[in-house]
Amino acid sequence: MKRYLVPGLTVLVLIVLAGISSANKYVGSDVCFKCHPQQYNDFKVSGHPYKLQKAETARYWKLPLPPGYSWDDISYVIGGAYKKARYMDKKGYIITAAKDGSALKTQYNLETGTWSYYHKGEKKPYTCGKCHTTGYKKEGHQDGLEGIKGTWAFAGIQCEACHGPGGDHVKTGDKSKIMVDRSSALCGKCHIRGTKDKIPAKGGFIRHHEQYNELLAGPHNSLNCVTCHNPHKTAKFSIKTKCETCHASQAKAFKGSTMEQVGVRCIDCHMPRATKSAVKFGKYDGDIRTHIFRINTAADADMFYTEEIKGKKKTFAKGFVTVDFACLNCHKNKDRSWASEMAKGIHTKGK
């Protein structure tokens, strides 16, 4: 409260300054470390905080730039922790061509050290902030860059992207002032493409990170992601509930079988890499494990179908994986008919 003297009268003016209101504010992940060091340390080595970073930070990562570009040409890096990296120019547009406008592969694939085209030659604005940032608002242009649609409190998926703004929680220590949502729908806000009732596919693979679409289409749709995963950890170290916890009879039957003895795991067949985010390693081998789980062992089963939407043909995946993905990644010299026949009694085969 401040008092201002105006000729002839005294006016009492209440001023609420921006940033000092009682509204809950985003405080940033570093503030969370003080009380949650273990969760913070796990989170910092996951891919989440690195979905988007300013060039001044990302330039110290082990990332090459598209040929002909220097770090002086880059405003932000999209990704760059595990699968792939894309780059934004000084106006906030995603780089899709060489500086002179000629064709250029501008997506760097970390697992293979190769480059791919990304929306080749298009003038591509950055519209991914809803899932790549924290405290996103669709209005405005971050940092005043015309190519960026929307603004955010922090780049990358920080703690508050999932837990909500933490200002009131930090101020009071009240656990009720922070969001703890264990539903798969929370993860599904970003791990989705299109609508949740369809699984978009392209080029013989499920597209991108659509684990939510896949989960809902499979037999585990009543489970939450956190039933199996610790959401703070990087994916390959995040499993906290193993398959045998719920599937004890199948695990017992599998123990001692030929497949178990040669090192085959449940996920090798039920979660094959039927999804492609950046690269594929074979005809039936992408770079992300599917979360559909169910296997259709029929030799003539087709995992994909096409549908015309608004005059365009779109490809989608069904709610099962086929024996080519489940079996032929290892048995490369065999065919579907062989795989279909061998799949009968596979859990106990050789016992």
C-alpha positions in Angstrom: 0.0 0.0 0.0 1.4 3.4 -1.0 0.1 6.9 -0.3 0.3 9.6 -3.1 -0.4 13.3 -2.5 -2.4 14.9 -5.3 -3.2 18.6 -5.2 -6.4 19.2 -3.2 -6.8 15.7 -1.9 -5.0 12.6 -0.7 -5.6 9.4 -2.6 -5.0 6.0 -1.2 -3.9 3.8 -4.0 -3.4 0.0 -3.9 -0.8 -1.1 -6.4 -0.4 -4.8 -7.3 2.9 -5.1 -9.1 3.5 -7.8 -11.7 5.4 -10.7 -10.2 4.4 -9.7 -6.6 0.8 -10.8 -6.7 -0.5 -13.7 -4.7 -0.8 -15.8 -7.9 1.2 -19.0 -7.9 4.4 -18.7 -9.9 6.9 -20.9 -11.6 10.2 -21.0 -9.7 12.3 -23.4 -11.8 13.7 -26.9 -11.1 16.8 -25.8 -9.4 14.7 -24.6 -6.5 13.3 -28.1 -6.1 16.7 -29.5 -5.4 16.8 -28.2 -1.8 14.1 -30.5 -0.6 14.0 -33.1 -3.4 17.7 -33.8 -4.2 17.2 -37.4 -5.3 14.3 -36.7 -7.6 16.2 -33.7 -9.0 19.4 -35.6 -9.7 17.4 -38.4 -11.4 15.5 -35.9 -13.5 18.6 -34.0 -14.6 20.0 -37.0 -16.4 16.7 -37.9 -18.1 15.7 -36.5 -21.5 13.0 -34.3 -20.2 14.9 -31.1 -19.3 16.7 -31.1 -22.6 13.7 -31.1 -25.0 14.6 -27.5 -25.6 17.6 -25.4 -24.7 19.1 -22.1 -25.6 22.1 -22.2 -27.9 24.4 -20.7 -25.2 23.8 -23.9 -23.1 23.5 -26.5 -25.9 26.7 -25.3 -27.6 28.7 -27.2 -24.9 27.0 -30.5 -25.7 28.5 -32.9 -28.1 26.4 -31.8 -31.0 27.4 -31.0 -34.6 25.6 -28.2 -36.5 24.0 -28.5 -39.9 26.8 -27.9 -42.5 27.4 -24.2 -43.1 26.0 -23.1 -39.8 27.8 -21.8 -36.7 26.6 -21.4 -33.2 26.1 -17.7 -34.0 23.3 -18.7 -36.3 21.4 -20.7 -33.6 18.9 -19.5 -31.0 17.6 -22.8 -29.6 18.3 -26.5 -29.9 15.3 -28.9 -29.9 16.3 -32.2 -28.3 19.9 -33.3 -28.4 20.0 -35.6 -25.4 19.2 -39.0 -26.9 17.5 -39.5 -30.2 17.9 -36.4 -32.4 18.6 -32.7 -32.5 17.0 -30.0 -34.5 18.0 -26.4 -34.6 16.3 -23.0 -34.7 17.7 -19.9 -36.4 18.0 -16.4 -34.9 14.4 -15.7 -35.9 13.0 -18.7 -34.1 12.3 -20.8 -37.2 13.4 -24.4 -37.4 16.3 -24.8 -39.8 15.2 -27.0 -42.8 17.6 -25.9 -45.5 21.0 -24.5 -46.2 21.7 -20.8 -45.7 21.2 -20.2 -49.4 17.9 -22.1 -49.4 19.2 -25.2 -51.1 18.4 -28.8 -49.9 20.1 -29.8 -46.7 19.6 -32.5 -44.1 19.2 -30.6 -40.9 18.2 -33.2 -38.3 21.1 -34.9 -36.5 20.5 -38.4 -35.3 22.5 -39.2 -32.2 22.3 -43.0 -32.3 23.8 -43.3 -35.8 25.7 -40.0 -36.3 23.7 -39.4 -39.5 21.6 -36.5 -40.8 18.0 -36.6 -42.1 15.7 -34.1 -43.9 13.2 -32.4 -41.7 10.3 -30.6 -43.5 12.8 -30.1 -46.4 13.0 -26.5 -47.4 9.8 -25.3 -45.6 9.6 -22.1 -43.6 8.9 -24.0 -40.4 7.8 -22.0 -37.3 8.4 -23.6 -33.8 5.0 -24.6 -32.5 6.1 -27.4 -30.1 6.3 -25.3 -26.9 3.2 -26.9 -25.4 5.1 -30.1 -24.9 8.7 -29.0 -24.9 8.6 -26.2 -22.3 7.3 -25.4 -18.9 4.7 -22.8 -18.2 3.7 -22.5 -21.8 1.2 -19.9 -23.1 0.1 -19.9 -26.7 0.1 -16.1 -26.9 3.2 -14.1 -28.0 6.7 -15.0 -29.3 9.3 -16.2 -26.9 12.3 -13.8 -26.8 10.6 -11.7 -29.4 11.5 -14.3 -32.1 8.8 -14.3 -34.8 9.2 -17.9 -35.6 8.4 -19.1 -32.1 4.7 -19.4 -31.4 4.0 -18.9 -27.8 5.9 -18.1 -24.6 7.1 -20.1 -21.6 8.5 -19.7 -18.1 11.3 -22.2 -18.7 12.7 -24.1 -21.7 12.5 -27.9 -21.5 10.3 -30.1 -19.5 11.1 -29.0 -15.9 9.6 -30.3 -12.7 6.8 -27.8 -12.9 5.7 -29.0 -16.3 4.2 -32.1 -14.5 3.7 -30.7 -11.0 2.4 -27.3 -11.9 3.8 -23.9 -10.7 5.6 -24.3 -7.4 5.7 -20.8 -6.0 3.1 -21.4 -3.2 4.5 -24.8 -2.3 8.0 -23.4 -1.9 6.8 -20.5 0.1 4.7 -22.5 2.5 6.0 -26.0 2.3 2.4 -27.2 2.1 2.2 -30.4 0.1 -1.3 -29.5 -1.0 0.1 -26.6 -2.9 1.8 -28.8 -5.5 0.2 -31.1 -8.0 0.9 -34.8 -7.8 -1.0 -36.5 -10.7 -0.2 -40.2 -11.1 -2.6 -40.7 -14.0 -1.5 -41.8 -17.4 -3.4 -38.9 -18.8 -0.9 -36.5 -17.4 1.9 -38.2 -19.4 -0.5 -38.5 -22.3 -0.6 -34.7 -22.6 2.7 -35.0 -24.5 3.3 -38.6 -25.3 0.6 -38.5 -28.0 0.1 -37.7 -31.6 -3.3 -36.8 -33.0 -6.3 -38.1 -30.9 -5.9 -40.7 -28.2 -8.1 -43.3 -30.0 -5.8 -43.7 -33.0 -2.1 -44.6 -33.3 -0.5 -42.6 -36.2 2.0 -44.5 -38.3 4.3 -43.9 -41.3 6.7 -45.9 -43.3 6.0 -49.2 -41.6 6.5 -47.9 -38.1 4.5 -46.2 -35.3 5.4 -42.5 -35.3 7.3 -40.7 -32.6 6.6 -40.9 -28.9 3.0 -42.1 -28.9 3.1 -44.3 -25.8 -0.2 -43.0 -24.5 -2.0 -43.8 -27.7 -0.4 -47.3 -27.6 -1.2 -47.9 -24.0 -4.8 -47.2 -24.4 -5.1 -49.5 -27.4 -3.5 -52.4 -25.6 -4.4 -54.7 -22.7 -2.7 -52.5 -20.1 -5.0 -49.5 -20.6 -6.2 -49.7 -17.0 -2.7 -49.1 -15.7 -0.9 -45.8 -15.2 2.5 -45.1 -16.6 3.9 -44.8 -13.1 2.7 -48.3 -12.3 5.8 -49.5 -14.2 8.0 -46.3 -14.5 9.6 -43.9 -12.1 8.8 -40.8 -14.0 11.8 -38.9 -12.7 14.4 -41.3 -14.2 15.6 -41.7 -17.8 13.6 -44.4 -19.6 16.1 -47.2 -19.6 16.6 -47.0 -15.8 13.0 -46.1 -14.9 11.4 -49.5 -14.6 10.2 -50.1 -11.0 7.7 -52.9 -11.6 8.9 -55.9 -13.6 6.6 -58.0 -15.9 6.7 -61.0 -13.6 5.2 -59.0 -10.7 1.8 -59.2 -12.5 2.4 -62.1 -14.9 3.8 -64.6 -12.4 2.4 -67.7 -14.2 3.8 -66.7 -17.5 7.2 -65.9 -16.0 7.2 -69.3 -14.2 6.3 -71.1 -17.5 9.0 -69.2 -19.4 11.7 -70.0 -16.8 14.0 -72.6 -18.3 12.6 -72.5 -21.8 14.8 -72.3 -24.8 14.1 -68.6 -25.3 14.8 -67.8 -21.7 18.1 -69.7 -21.8 19.4 -67.7 -24.8 18.6 -64.4 -23.0 15.3 -63.4 -24.6 13.3 -61.1 -22.3 9.5 -60.3 -22.2 10.1 -56.9 -23.7 12.0 -58.3 -26.7 8.8 -59.9 -28.0 6.0 -57.9 -26.3 7.6 -54.5 -26.6 9.6 -54.7 -29.9 11.0 -51.5 -31.3 8.0 -50.9 -33.6 8.2 -47.2 -33.2 10.5 -44.8 -35.0 11.4 -41.4 -33.6 14.7 -40.7 -35.5 16.1 -43.7 -37.2 15.4 -47.4 -38.0 17.9 -50.1 -37.6 16.2 -52.7 -39.8 12.9 -53.4 -41.6 11.2 -54.2 -38.3 13.5 -52.4 -35.9 12.9 -48.8 -35.0 14.4 -46.9 -32.1 11.6 -46.9 -29.5 9.8 -49.8 -27.8 6.1 -50.0 -28.4 3.6 -50.0 -25.4 0.9 -52.0 -27.2 2.2 -55.4 -25.6 -0.4 -57.6 -27.3 0.9 -59.9 -30.1 -1.2 -61.2 -32.9 0.6 -64.4 -34.0 -1.4 -64.9 -37.2 0.9 -65.1 -40.2 -1.4 -62.9 -42.3 -2.1 -60.3 -39.6 -1.5 -56.7 -40.7 -0.5 -54.2 -38.0 -1.3 -51.1 -40.1 -4.4 -49.7 -41.9 -5.1 -46.6 -43.9 -8.0 -44.2 -43.6 -9.0 -41.2 -45.6 -9.3 -38.1 -43.4 -10.1 -34.7 -45.0 -9.2 -36.0 -48.4 -5.8 -37.4 -47.4 -4.9 -41.0 -46.8 -3.5 -41.5 -43.3 -1.8 -44.6 -41.8 -2.5 -45.9 -38.3 -1.5 -48.9 -36.2 -3.9 -51.4 -34.8 -4.0 -52.5 -31.1 -1.4 -55.3 -31.6 2.0 -56.0 -32.9 2.7 -58.7 -35.4 5.2 -61.6 -35.6 7.5 -59.7 -38.0 8.2 -57.1 -35.2 8.0 -59.7 -32.4 10.1 -62.4 -34.0 11.9 -61.5 -37.2 14.2 -58.9 -35.7 16.2 -61.8 -34.3 15.2 -64.6 -36.7 16.1 -62.5 -39.8 16.4 -65.5 -42.1 12.8 -66.7 -41.4 9.4 -65.5 -42.5 6.0 -64.8 -41.0 4.6 -68.3 -41.6 7.6 -69.8 -39.7 7.2 -67.3 -36.9 3.5 -67.9 -36.6 4.0 -71.6 -36.2 6.9 -71.3 -33.8 5.0 -68.8 -31.6 2.6 -71.6 -30.5 3.6 -72.5 -26.9 6.6 -70.2 -27.1 6.7 -69.6 -23.3 7.4 -73.3 -22.6 9.2 -74.3 -25.8 12.2 -76.6 -25.1 11.1 -77.6 -21.6 
